[in-house]
Amino acid sequence: MVQHILIAHDLSPEADLALGRAAQLAAQTDARLSLLHVLDERSKDADERHARSWLQTALERYQLHQMQPWFRQGRAAEEILTQAAGLEADLVIMGRHHRQSSQGFAGTTLEQVLQRCPAPLLLAVAPIAPYAHVLAALDYSGCASRALKAAWQLLPAQGELTALTIHEVSELQQPDEPELALQRELFDQLVADLHADLDETGNRLHSSFRFGERSNCLESAIAAVEPQLLALGSHSRGEISNALLGSLTRQYLDQPPCDILVAR
């Protein structure tokens, strides 16, 4: 159950969009909402006054008139992580990175927070409306299952979540039918086990088993489901290096087709 949402705002249009998503989810889940802005270590009083004015306008835009932002000074990623842990946030929301870099989001605050975030992290980039369709990619890892469970909590009434797994085989080779049958059976059992742990909300859980090149399969699933939210696991170094989402999470954070929810 989502009880406390932390939104990190850097005074950018991307963060304003994320604030709107945070307001929508807080109202939907009846969660507490906290807003954090991190000032540069060399910031002066005028910088804080400017930030307060900007954030007040943004808060009024989303009818959050009574909210008092948190201001901290230091390194953005460290302060976000400290506040997420100290406030015991169930969900951290950030906007899309907007620094121009040949490495995409590598080295950005978003990446640094993702590496150690104690709660699921939501990258909000899509128009603000309740999530009607969610796609969650599963690869039998704990983080992917945690991502699915977190996404389920963000569905409104009558929402739909599709659990996807991909049995990776070369598109040039003929799939082994007994192996496919076994993988389907294992996936069905995983989905059944996860469904048993989900709250009964009236939402619908579907499953999709695909085989082929993993990137192509995931792109095809996104095109078919047209999700407003994609839930992914972020593998730590201690987990299987070539698991389904180890290489794809970075790709979709760099070029998100919709909102992205990542759990460690």
Phi, psi and omega per residue, in radians:
M1 nan 2.246 3.127
V2 -1.406 2.074 -3.115
Q3 -2.012 -0.451 -3.086
H4 -2.521 2.104 3.138
I5 -1.920 2.304 3.061
L6 -1.933 2.176 3.085
I7 -1.925 2.196 3.096
A8 -1.712 2.181 -3.028
H9 -2.126 2.225 -3.127
D10 -1.967 0.397 3.099
L11 1.136 0.590 3.101
S12 -1.992 2.770 3.050
P13 -1.036 -0.593 3.109
E14 -1.093 -0.684 3.120
A15 -1.247 -0.570 3.066
D16 -1.078 -0.704 3.092
L17 -1.105 -0.719 3.113
A18 -1.133 -0.623 3.092
L19 -1.096 -0.695 3.084
G20 -1.081 -0.725 3.090
R21 -1.123 -0.724 3.133
A22 -1.080 -0.719 3.124
A23 -1.125 -0.731 3.141
Q24 -1.106 -0.788 -3.115
L25 -1.225 -0.629 3.107
A26 -1.113 -0.722 3.112
A27 -1.175 -0.693 -3.105
Q28 -1.178 -0.716 -3.057
T29 -1.705 -0.055 -3.079
D30 1.037 0.653 -3.130
A31 -1.623 2.705 3.008
R32 -1.275 2.517 -3.115
L33 -2.156 2.237 3.068
S34 -2.104 2.444 -3.130
L35 -2.018 2.251 -3.105
L36 -2.110 2.331 2.963
H37 -2.192 2.280 -3.122
V38 -1.833 2.103 3.103
L39 -1.480 2.570 3.075
D40 -1.073 2.627 -3.110
E41 -1.030 -0.408 -3.134
R42 -1.764 0.200 -3.090
S43 -1.130 2.622 3.110
K44 -1.989 3.077 -3.096
D45 -1.001 -0.638 -3.120
A46 -1.123 -0.563 3.125
D47 -1.175 -0.696 3.125
E48 -1.203 -0.664 3.111
R49 -1.101 -0.722 3.097
H50 -1.084 -0.762 -3.130
A51 -1.123 -0.717 3.135
R52 -1.094 -0.715 3.136
S53 -1.136 -0.769 3.139
W54 -1.066 -0.843 -3.062
L55 -1.197 -0.591 3.109
Q56 -1.091 -0.719 3.093
T57 -1.112 -0.750 -3.141
A58 -1.126 -0.728 -3.130
L59 -1.138 -0.694 3.121
E60 -1.141 -0.584 3.130
R61 -1.044 -0.580 -3.100
Y62 -1.886 0.422 3.083
Q63 0.966 0.685 3.096
L64 -1.923 0.901 -2.972
H65 -1.103 -0.555 -3.026
Q66 -1.571 -0.083 -3.073
M67 -1.293 2.390 3.076
Q68 -1.932 1.984 -3.110
P69 -1.147 2.690 2.991
W70 -1.605 2.367 3.064
F71 -2.064 2.262 3.067
R72 -2.300 2.739 -3.130
Q73 -2.142 2.291 -3.127
G74 2.608 -2.684 3.101
R75 -1.399 2.257 -2.986
A76 -0.996 -0.887 -3.078
A77 -1.063 -0.775 -3.113
E78 -1.112 -0.719 -3.126
E79 -1.210 -0.659 3.095
I80 -1.106 -0.785 3.136
L81 -1.121 -0.709 3.130
T82 -1.102 -0.775 -3.137
Q83 -1.206 -0.664 3.123
A84 -1.057 -0.732 3.131
A85 -1.265 -0.784 -3.087
G86 -1.154 -0.637 3.135
L87 -1.494 -0.099 -3.098
E88 0.955 0.849 -3.130
A89 -1.184 2.440 3.086
D90 -1.536 -0.320 -3.091
L91 -2.656 2.326 3.056
V92 -1.954 2.309 -3.122
I93 -2.082 2.331 3.093
M94 -2.379 2.759 3.057
G95 -1.567 2.944 -3.119
R96 -1.112 2.462 3.101
H97 -1.083 2.541 -3.078
H98 -2.264 0.251 3.052
R99 -1.428 2.420 3.100
Q100 -1.415 2.095 -3.094
S101 -2.636 2.427 3.106
S102 -1.183 -0.267 -3.132
Q103 -1.743 0.238 -3.130
G104 1.146 -2.261 -3.059
F105 -1.524 0.057 -3.136
A106 -1.032 2.258 3.099
G107 1.468 -0.093 -3.136
T108 -1.337 2.931 3.082
T109 -1.005 -0.687 3.131
L110 -0.997 -0.827 -3.131
E111 -1.121 -0.757 -3.120
Q112 -1.108 -0.687 3.114
V113 -1.187 -0.745 -3.112
L114 -1.013 -0.647 -3.073
Q115 -1.093 -0.471 -3.044
R116 -2.346 0.224 -3.065
C117 -1.150 2.223 -3.117
P118 -1.309 -0.262 -3.120
A119 -2.128 2.823 3.022
P120 -0.960 2.508 -3.116
L121 -1.989 2.272 3.136
L122 -1.908 2.101 3.005
L123 -1.616 1.961 -3.034
A124 -1.758 2.043 -3.116
V125 -2.319 -0.252 -2.990
A126 -1.616 2.824 3.045
P127 -0.953 2.553 -3.000
I128 -1.430 1.865 3.061
A129 -2.741 2.655 3.119
P130 -0.965 2.554 -3.134
Y131 -1.300 1.893 3.087
A132 -1.476 -0.602 -3.091
H133 -2.302 2.225 3.129
V134 -2.160 2.435 3.061
L135 -2.036 2.191 3.130
A136 -2.103 2.105 -3.138
A137 -1.537 2.234 -3.104
L138 -2.005 2.460 3.091
D139 -2.457 0.472 3.080
Y140 1.243 0.202 3.077
S141 -1.669 2.731 3.113
G142 -1.109 -0.669 -3.092
C143 -1.172 -0.654 3.104
A144 -1.149 -0.695 3.095
S145 -1.150 -0.677 3.099
R146 -1.140 -0.621 3.104
A147 -1.130 -0.748 3.108
L148 -1.069 -0.792 -3.115
K149 -1.115 -0.680 3.118
A150 -1.168 -0.706 3.125
A151 -1.124 -0.658 3.128
W152 -1.010 -0.623 -3.128
Q153 -1.235 -0.300 -3.104
L154 -1.686 -0.004 3.115
L155 -1.349 2.421 3.003
P156 -1.396 3.115 3.085
A157 -1.028 2.397 3.131
Q158 1.232 0.303 3.072
G159 -1.341 2.848 -3.114
E160 -2.226 2.374 3.083
L161 -2.145 2.231 3.088
T162 -1.865 2.094 3.071
A163 -1.566 2.169 -3.063
L164 -2.045 2.366 2.914
T165 -2.273 2.676 -3.094
I166 -2.203 2.120 3.014
H167 -1.578 1.890 -2.999
E168 -1.381 2.118 3.029
V169 -2.471 2.706 3.091
S170 -1.140 2.414 3.138
E171 -1.243 -0.133 3.129
L172 -1.630 -0.222 -3.113
Q173 -1.857 2.677 3.122
Q174 -1.359 2.221 -3.131
P175 -1.145 2.561 3.097
D176 -1.433 1.966 -3.030
E177 -1.070 -0.778 3.090
P178 -1.071 -0.656 3.109
E179 -1.168 -0.718 3.085
L180 -1.071 -0.730 3.135
A181 -1.079 -0.741 3.120
L182 -1.110 -0.780 -3.121
Q183 -1.140 -0.645 3.079
R184 -1.102 -0.744 -3.140
E185 -1.106 -0.747 3.122
L186 -1.115 -0.713 -3.137
F187 -1.174 -0.743 3.107
D188 -1.025 -0.683 3.131
Q189 -1.197 -0.702 3.103
L190 -1.060 -0.809 -3.135
V191 -1.109 -0.701 3.125
A192 -1.103 -0.735 3.126
D193 -1.123 -0.734 3.130
L194 -1.166 -0.719 -3.133
H195 -1.052 -0.631 -3.137
A196 -1.138 -0.430 -3.127
D197 -1.592 -0.137 -3.083
L198 -1.480 2.571 3.084
D199 -1.150 2.515 3.096
E200 -1.388 1.773 -3.070
T201 -2.003 -0.112 -3.058
G202 1.555 -0.059 3.083
N203 -1.370 2.834 -3.063
R204 -1.913 2.375 3.110
L205 -1.935 2.130 3.093
H206 -1.967 2.892 3.087
S207 -2.311 2.613 -3.138
S208 -2.447 2.117 3.104
F209 -1.904 2.153 3.135
R210 -2.261 2.709 3.077
F211 -2.370 2.562 -3.098
G212 2.470 -2.753 3.074
E213 -1.239 2.263 -2.959
R214 -1.081 -0.729 -3.123
S215 -1.124 -0.753 3.130
N216 -1.125 -0.703 -3.138
C217 -1.136 -0.722 -3.135
L218 -1.194 -0.714 3.081
E219 -1.063 -0.721 3.126
S220 -1.126 -0.700 3.130
A221 -1.154 -0.693 3.103
I222 -1.089 -0.733 3.122
A223 -1.124 -0.621 -3.100
A224 -1.336 -0.755 -3.067
V225 -1.445 -0.564 -3.042
E226 0.915 1.026 -3.081
P227 -1.288 2.630 2.943
Q228 -1.551 -0.230 -3.139
L229 -2.483 2.314 3.081
L230 -2.019 2.123 -3.109
A231 -1.795 2.226 -3.084
L232 -2.320 2.679 2.999
G233 -1.659 2.576 3.102
S234 -2.005 1.913 -3.009
H235 -1.344 2.359 3.019
S236 -1.377 2.978 -3.106
R237 -1.120 -0.379 -3.082
G238 -1.416 -0.088 -3.115
E239 -1.790 3.022 -3.046
I240 -0.971 2.163 -3.009
S241 -1.211 -0.502 -3.082
N242 -1.829 0.388 3.124
A243 -1.157 2.871 -2.968
L244 -0.861 -0.830 -2.972
L245 -1.719 -0.033 -3.111
G246 -1.014 -0.714 -3.110
S247 -1.704 -0.336 -3.058
L248 -1.502 -0.473 -3.109
T249 -1.019 -0.830 3.129
R250 -1.044 -0.733 -3.124
Q251 -1.032 -0.789 -3.074
Y252 -1.379 -0.426 3.022
L253 -1.250 -0.559 -3.141
D254 -1.297 -0.671 -3.140
Q255 -2.326 1.281 -3.046
P256 -1.220 2.260 3.069
P257 -1.424 -0.228 -3.114
C258 -2.896 -2.982 3.027
D259 -1.090 2.541 -3.109
I260 -2.144 2.222 3.056
L261 -1.921 2.183 -3.096
V262 -2.148 2.306 3.095
A263 -2.149 2.523 3.134
R264 -1.658 nan nan
